[in-house]
Amino acid sequence: MRIALFERHIPQTLHGAPLPCDGEHPRGRIHADRFSLPRGVGGLARRLPTAADSEHPVGRVDMSNIPKAPIVPRQFRIVKISAIQCHHTRPPWSLPKPIAYQDQLCKVKPASICNRKCEVMKSVSPSPVADTIVELNGAQLQTQAFGDPANPPVLLIMGVMSSMLWWPERFCEALAAQGRYVIRYDQRDTGLSTHYPSGKPGYSFSDLSDDAIAILDAYGIEAAHLVGMSMGGFVAQEAALRHPRRVRTLTLISSSPVGVDGLPSSTAAYKEHSAAAESIDWSDLEAIADFLRRDSVMLAGTGHPHDAEAVSVLIARDMNRAPSFVSATNHFMLLSDDKGVTLHASHIEAPVLVIHGTSDPLFPIEHAEALTRVVPNAKLHRIAGGGHEIHDRDIDEIVRVIAGHTLC
């Protein structure tokens, strides 16, 4: 059973380790009943605004004009927490007793002892923000919460190779301002969470869905509204299927239904672009950054212009923040461990809101329409001209519909 169509070309070897998109990988092609990577679909599932190819209504984008934000060498990296308040003392809401979760001990500790230096700047956020590390089963997950913990909790789950930075701060603050307690986090192998050797992920896809539940445990939350973007939508669906009592509602952005085959693949232009990943030196951070900038162009919709400068800065922030950015490619090697249980979107019990751009080049709109047909209690909100992205000009609309879906 496949749950993804991240059709993508990536190098056959990464630091000498064969990747699972190729038949030579010792595990074979990554069907794994959970996370399929058929050869030929394209690229990194980013969510950025842009125009794509010659058929795009605003014309072909001149890639030479895209500004490049510098990749800061690791030895000079300073993590800046800007426009938020960094709590170096443990806030009252983060003091739950350690919770036993599936033979794991979940606990939290404040960012002040996370072995990194923070330059704290004056807060301009309308809601309190705090960084917290969640520890479980030998892994650490970096989390960040916005708003009042007394409000209904919303857990944001980002997509493949993407840290929590890809949930825009303005989006998180706007949702918190609607009376929600918003938590975003770095999945394993992204951002400041635990990283594994390239080609050797020490976890499965099911572990990612368990991580989401473990974060709820660590924050003392019985059940939350889950919002998943792209691959994060698959993680959210699996969490809802395996832990239904922990999920109040689901919101799936630019995603696809678990267990449903026969849906359209990526556009031809995106497939052609993604093939270029095979020639990238994945040990060269600047080469990776260049590819990600091009990828952001190709993943955009037709509704808004591409903000190349903002995208370039975000990519640089994400890469500079991660101890081993290339480890994020481990997401393409994940094997499910569902112990023989067949998971299918039609079994989701929670109410589902599907948000999807009508011009998504990675998951065409038919994926969203399939979700509303398959899931018993699902509704679709189309973003006119939207791509595989959370565009700044669409944030207010997206926040409004999510707030209406997560009232209690």
C-alpha positions as CSV (number, residue, x, y, z in Angstrom):
1,M,0.0,0.0,0.0
2,R,1.5,3.3,-1.0
3,I,0.8,6.6,0.8
4,A,2.9,9.0,-1.2
5,L,3.8,9.9,-4.8
6,F,6.9,11.9,-4.0
7,E,8.2,11.0,-7.4
8,R,11.8,12.3,-7.2
9,H,15.2,11.7,-8.6
10,I,17.9,11.7,-6.0
11,P,21.5,10.5,-6.3
12,Q,22.0,6.8,-6.2
13,T,24.7,7.2,-3.5
14,L,25.0,9.7,-0.7
15,H,28.3,9.5,1.1
16,G,28.6,6.0,-0.3
17,A,25.2,4.9,0.8
18,P,22.8,3.7,-1.9
19,L,19.4,5.4,-1.7
20,P,16.1,3.5,-1.8
21,C,14.7,5.1,-5.0
22,D,17.0,2.8,-6.8
23,G,16.7,-1.0,-7.3
24,E,20.3,-1.5,-6.0
25,H,19.4,-0.4,-2.5
26,P,19.6,-3.4,-0.2
27,R,16.0,-2.9,0.9
28,G,14.9,-2.6,-2.7
29,R,12.5,0.0,-4.0
30,I,10.8,1.8,-1.1
31,H,7.2,0.6,-1.3
32,A,7.3,-0.5,2.3
33,D,3.5,-0.5,2.3
34,R,3.7,3.0,3.7
35,F,6.0,5.4,1.8
36,S,6.5,4.8,-1.9
37,L,9.1,6.7,-3.9
38,P,8.5,5.7,-7.5
39,R,11.2,6.8,-9.8
40,G,10.5,9.8,-11.9
41,V,8.2,12.1,-9.8
42,G,10.0,15.1,-8.7
43,G,11.8,16.9,-6.0
44,L,11.7,18.2,-2.5
45,A,8.2,18.7,-1.1
46,R,8.7,22.4,-0.3
47,R,5.9,24.9,0.1
48,L,7.0,28.0,-1.6
49,P,5.4,30.6,-3.8
50,T,6.5,30.8,-7.5
51,A,6.0,30.7,-11.2
52,A,7.3,27.6,-12.9
53,D,7.7,27.1,-16.6
54,S,7.0,28.6,-20.0
55,E,3.3,27.7,-19.8
56,H,3.0,29.7,-16.5
57,P,0.8,32.8,-17.1
58,V,3.5,35.1,-15.9
59,G,6.1,33.5,-18.1
60,R,9.3,31.6,-17.5
61,V,11.3,32.6,-14.4
62,D,14.9,33.7,-15.0
63,M,16.7,31.6,-12.5
64,S,19.9,33.8,-12.8
65,N,18.0,36.6,-11.1
66,I,17.1,34.7,-7.9
67,P,19.2,36.2,-5.1
68,K,21.4,33.9,-3.1
69,A,21.5,34.2,0.7
70,P,24.9,33.1,2.0
71,I,25.2,29.7,3.7
72,V,27.1,30.6,6.9
73,P,29.9,28.2,7.8
74,R,29.0,26.1,10.8
75,Q,31.9,27.3,13.0
76,F,30.5,30.8,12.8
77,R,26.8,30.0,13.1
78,I,24.8,32.0,15.7
79,V,21.2,31.0,16.2
80,K,19.1,34.1,16.5
81,I,15.6,33.9,18.0
82,S,14.1,37.0,16.6
83,A,10.6,38.5,17.0
84,I,9.9,36.0,19.8
85,Q,10.5,35.7,23.5
86,C,13.0,33.0,24.4
87,H,12.1,31.5,27.8
88,H,15.2,30.5,29.7
89,T,13.2,29.4,32.7
90,R,10.7,26.6,32.6
91,P,7.2,28.0,32.2
92,P,4.4,26.5,34.4
93,W,2.6,24.8,31.5
94,S,5.7,22.7,30.7
95,L,5.9,21.0,34.0
96,P,3.9,17.8,33.5
97,K,5.1,14.7,35.3
98,P,7.1,12.3,33.0
99,I,4.6,10.2,31.1
100,A,5.1,6.6,30.1
101,Y,4.3,6.2,26.5
102,Q,4.7,2.8,24.8
103,D,7.6,1.9,27.0
104,Q,9.2,5.3,26.4
105,L,9.8,8.0,29.0
106,C,8.7,11.4,27.6
107,K,10.0,14.5,29.4
108,V,10.6,18.1,28.6
109,K,13.4,20.5,29.4
110,P,13.7,24.2,28.7
111,A,15.7,25.7,25.8
112,S,18.1,27.2,28.3
113,I,19.9,23.8,28.7
114,C,19.7,22.7,25.0
115,N,23.5,23.3,24.5
116,R,23.1,26.1,22.0
117,K,23.5,29.9,22.3
118,C,20.6,32.2,21.7
119,E,20.7,35.9,20.9
120,V,17.5,37.1,22.4
121,M,15.9,40.1,20.6
122,K,13.0,42.3,21.7
123,S,9.7,40.5,21.3
124,V,7.2,41.9,18.8
125,S,5.0,38.8,18.9
126,P,1.4,39.3,19.9
127,S,1.5,36.0,21.8
128,P,4.1,34.4,24.1
129,V,6.5,32.0,22.4
130,A,8.6,29.3,24.1
131,D,11.1,26.7,22.8
132,T,11.0,23.3,24.5
133,I,12.9,20.1,23.9
134,V,11.0,16.8,24.1
135,E,13.0,13.7,24.8
136,L,11.9,10.2,24.0
137,N,13.6,6.9,23.4
138,G,17.0,8.4,22.8
139,A,15.8,11.1,20.5
140,Q,15.3,14.8,21.0
141,L,12.6,16.9,19.3
142,Q,12.8,20.7,19.2
143,T,9.4,22.3,19.7
144,Q,8.1,25.8,19.8
145,A,4.7,26.9,21.2
146,F,2.7,30.0,20.5
147,G,-0.1,31.4,22.5
148,D,-2.0,30.5,25.7
149,P,-1.8,26.8,26.7
150,A,-5.4,27.1,28.0
151,N,-6.6,27.4,24.4
152,P,-7.4,24.5,22.1
153,P,-4.1,22.9,21.1
154,V,-3.0,22.7,17.4
155,L,0.0,20.6,16.4
156,L,1.7,21.5,13.1
157,I,3.5,18.7,11.2
158,M,5.7,19.8,8.3
159,G,6.7,17.8,5.2
160,V,9.7,15.9,3.9
161,M,13.2,17.4,4.6
162,S,11.6,20.5,6.2
163,S,12.1,21.9,9.7
164,M,9.5,23.8,11.6
165,L,10.7,27.0,10.1
166,W,8.6,26.2,7.0
167,W,5.6,27.0,9.1
168,P,5.8,30.8,8.8
169,E,6.0,32.6,12.1
170,R,3.2,34.9,10.8
171,F,1.0,31.9,10.2
172,C,1.7,30.6,13.8
173,E,1.1,33.9,15.4
174,A,-2.1,34.6,13.4
175,L,-3.5,31.2,14.4
176,A,-2.6,31.8,18.0
177,A,-4.3,35.2,17.8
178,Q,-7.5,33.2,16.9
179,G,-7.4,31.6,20.3
180,R,-5.4,28.5,19.6
181,Y,-2.3,27.1,21.4
182,V,0.0,26.4,18.4
183,I,2.9,24.0,18.6
184,R,5.4,23.5,15.7
185,Y,8.4,21.2,15.8
186,D,11.4,19.9,14.0
187,Q,10.9,16.3,12.8
188,R,13.8,13.9,13.2
189,D,16.7,14.7,10.8
190,T,15.6,18.4,10.5
191,G,16.4,21.6,12.4
192,L,17.6,21.1,15.9
193,S,16.1,17.7,16.5
194,T,18.1,14.5,16.5
195,H,20.0,13.8,13.3
196,Y,21.1,10.3,12.0
197,P,23.9,9.4,9.6
198,S,23.1,9.9,6.0
199,G,21.5,6.8,4.6
200,K,21.0,5.2,8.0
201,P,17.8,6.6,9.6
202,G,17.4,5.1,13.1
203,Y,13.6,5.3,12.9
204,S,10.6,4.4,10.7
205,F,7.7,6.3,9.2
206,S,5.5,5.1,12.0
207,D,8.0,6.5,14.5
208,L,7.2,9.9,13.1
209,S,3.5,9.5,13.8
210,D,4.4,8.3,17.3
211,D,6.6,11.4,17.8
212,A,3.6,13.6,17.2
213,I,1.7,11.8,20.0
214,A,4.7,11.9,22.2
215,I,4.8,15.7,21.9
216,L,1.2,15.8,23.1
217,D,2.2,13.6,26.1
218,A,5.1,15.8,26.9
219,Y,3.0,19.0,26.9
220,G,0.3,17.2,29.0
221,I,-2.3,17.4,26.1
222,E,-4.9,14.7,26.0
223,A,-6.0,15.4,22.4
224,A,-5.1,18.0,19.8
225,H,-6.0,19.3,16.4
226,L,-3.4,18.1,13.9
227,V,-2.4,20.1,10.9
228,G,-0.1,18.3,8.4
229,M,1.6,19.8,5.3
230,S,2.6,17.5,2.4
231,M,4.4,14.5,3.9
232,G,3.3,15.9,7.3
233,G,-0.2,15.2,6.1
234,F,0.6,11.5,5.8
235,V,2.2,11.6,9.3
236,A,-1.0,13.2,10.7
237,Q,-3.3,10.7,8.9
238,E,-1.3,7.8,10.4
239,A,-1.4,9.4,13.9
240,A,-5.2,9.7,13.5
241,L,-5.6,6.1,12.4
242,R,-3.4,4.6,15.0
243,H,-4.3,7.0,17.9
244,P,-7.8,8.1,17.1
245,R,-8.6,9.3,20.7
246,R,-5.7,11.7,20.6
247,V,-6.8,13.6,17.5
248,R,-9.7,16.1,17.7
249,T,-9.6,17.1,14.0
250,L,-7.3,16.8,11.0
251,T,-6.3,19.6,8.6
252,L,-4.4,18.3,5.5
253,I,-2.6,20.9,3.4
254,S,-1.2,20.0,0.0
255,S,-1.3,16.3,0.8
256,S,-2.8,13.0,-0.4
257,P,-5.0,10.2,1.1
258,V,-3.3,7.3,2.8
259,G,-3.7,4.0,1.0
260,V,-5.3,5.4,-2.2
261,D,-3.6,4.6,-5.5
262,G,-4.2,5.7,-9.1
263,L,-4.0,9.4,-8.5
264,P,-2.3,11.8,-11.0
265,S,1.5,12.2,-10.6
266,S,3.4,15.4,-10.7
267,T,3.4,17.7,-13.7
268,A,5.8,17.0,-16.5
269,A,7.7,20.3,-15.9
270,Y,8.2,19.3,-12.2
271,K,9.4,15.9,-13.1
272,E,11.9,17.3,-15.6
273,H,13.2,19.7,-12.9
274,S,13.5,17.1,-10.3
275,A,15.7,14.9,-12.5
276,A,18.5,17.5,-12.0
277,A,18.8,16.3,-8.4
278,E,20.8,13.3,-9.7
279,S,23.7,15.5,-10.7
280,I,23.9,17.4,-7.4
281,D,26.9,17.0,-5.0
282,W,24.9,16.5,-1.8
283,S,28.0,17.2,0.2
284,D,28.1,20.8,-1.2
285,L,25.8,23.0,0.8
286,E,25.8,25.8,-1.8
287,A,24.8,23.4,-4.5
288,I,22.0,22.1,-2.4
289,A,20.8,25.6,-1.6
290,D,20.8,26.4,-5.4
291,F,18.7,23.4,-6.1
292,L,16.2,24.3,-3.3
293,R,15.8,27.8,-4.7
294,R,15.0,26.3,-8.1
295,D,12.7,23.8,-6.4
296,S,10.8,26.6,-4.7
297,V,10.1,28.2,-8.1
298,M,8.8,24.9,-9.6
299,L,6.5,24.2,-6.6
300,A,4.7,27.5,-6.8
301,G,1.2,28.2,-7.9
302,T,-0.1,30.8,-10.4
303,G,-2.0,33.0,-8.0
304,H,0.9,35.2,-6.6
305,P,4.3,36.3,-7.6
306,H,7.4,34.6,-6.3
307,D,9.3,36.3,-3.5
308,A,12.8,35.0,-4.4
309,E,14.5,37.0,-1.7
310,A,12.3,35.7,1.1
311,V,12.7,32.1,-0.1
312,S,16.5,32.4,-0.3
313,V,16.7,33.8,3.2
314,L,14.4,31.0,4.5
315,I,16.5,28.3,2.9
316,A,19.7,29.8,4.3
317,R,18.1,29.9,7.8
318,D,17.1,26.3,7.6
319,M,20.4,25.1,6.4
320,N,22.5,27.1,8.8
321,R,20.3,25.9,11.7
322,A,20.7,22.2,11.1
323,P,23.8,20.4,12.4
324,S,23.6,18.0,9.4
325,F,21.2,19.3,6.7
326,V,22.0,16.4,4.3
327,S,20.6,14.0,6.9
328,A,17.1,15.2,6.0
329,T,17.4,13.0,2.9
330,N,16.8,10.1,5.2
331,H,13.1,10.9,5.0
332,F,13.1,9.3,1.6
333,M,14.3,6.0,3.1
334,L,11.6,5.5,5.7
335,L,10.0,2.1,6.1
336,S,6.7,1.7,7.9
337,D,6.3,-0.6,10.9
338,D,2.6,-1.0,11.0
339,K,2.9,-4.6,12.2
340,G,0.6,-5.9,9.5
341,V,-2.2,-3.4,10.1
342,T,-3.6,-2.0,6.8
343,L,-4.1,1.8,7.1
344,H,-6.5,3.6,4.8
345,A,-7.8,7.1,4.8
346,S,-11.4,5.9,4.7
347,H,-11.0,4.7,8.3
348,I,-10.2,8.2,9.7
349,E,-12.8,9.1,12.3
350,A,-11.9,12.7,13.0
351,P,-13.4,15.6,11.0
352,V,-11.0,16.5,8.2
353,L,-10.4,19.8,6.5
354,V,-8.5,19.6,3.2
355,I,-6.7,22.7,2.0
356,H,-5.2,22.5,-1.4
357,G,-3.9,24.8,-4.1
358,T,-5.6,24.4,-7.5
359,S,-2.2,24.7,-9.2
360,D,-0.2,22.3,-7.0
361,P,2.4,20.7,-9.3
362,L,3.5,17.9,-6.9
363,F,0.0,16.7,-5.8
364,P,-2.5,17.9,-8.3
365,I,-5.9,18.9,-7.0
366,E,-7.3,15.4,-7.7
367,H,-5.5,14.3,-4.6
368,A,-7.5,16.7,-2.5
369,E,-10.7,15.7,-4.2
370,A,-9.9,12.0,-3.5
371,L,-9.5,12.8,0.2
372,T,-13.0,14.3,0.3
373,R,-14.5,11.2,-1.5
374,V,-12.7,8.7,0.7
375,V,-12.8,10.2,4.2
376,P,-16.3,10.1,5.6
377,N,-16.3,13.5,7.3
378,A,-14.1,15.6,5.1
379,K,-14.5,19.0,3.4
380,L,-12.3,20.7,0.8
381,H,-11.2,24.3,0.7
382,R,-9.5,25.3,-2.6
383,I,-6.8,27.9,-2.7
384,A,-7.2,29.5,-6.1
385,G,-4.0,29.4,-8.0
386,G,-2.1,27.9,-5.0
387,G,0.8,25.6,-5.5
388,H,2.6,23.2,-3.1
389,E,3.2,26.0,-0.7
390,I,2.0,28.3,2.1
391,H,2.2,31.6,0.4
392,D,2.3,34.7,2.6
393,R,-0.7,36.2,0.7
394,D,-2.7,33.1,1.5
395,I,-2.0,32.9,5.2
396,D,-5.0,35.0,6.3
397,E,-7.4,32.7,4.3
398,I,-5.7,29.5,5.5
399,V,-5.8,30.7,9.2
400,R,-9.5,31.6,8.9
401,V,-10.6,28.2,7.6
402,I,-8.4,26.3,10.1
403,A,-9.8,28.5,13.0
404,G,-13.3,27.6,11.8
405,H,-12.4,23.9,11.7
406,T,-10.8,23.8,15.2
407,L,-13.4,25.5,17.4
408,C,-13.2,23.1,20.3
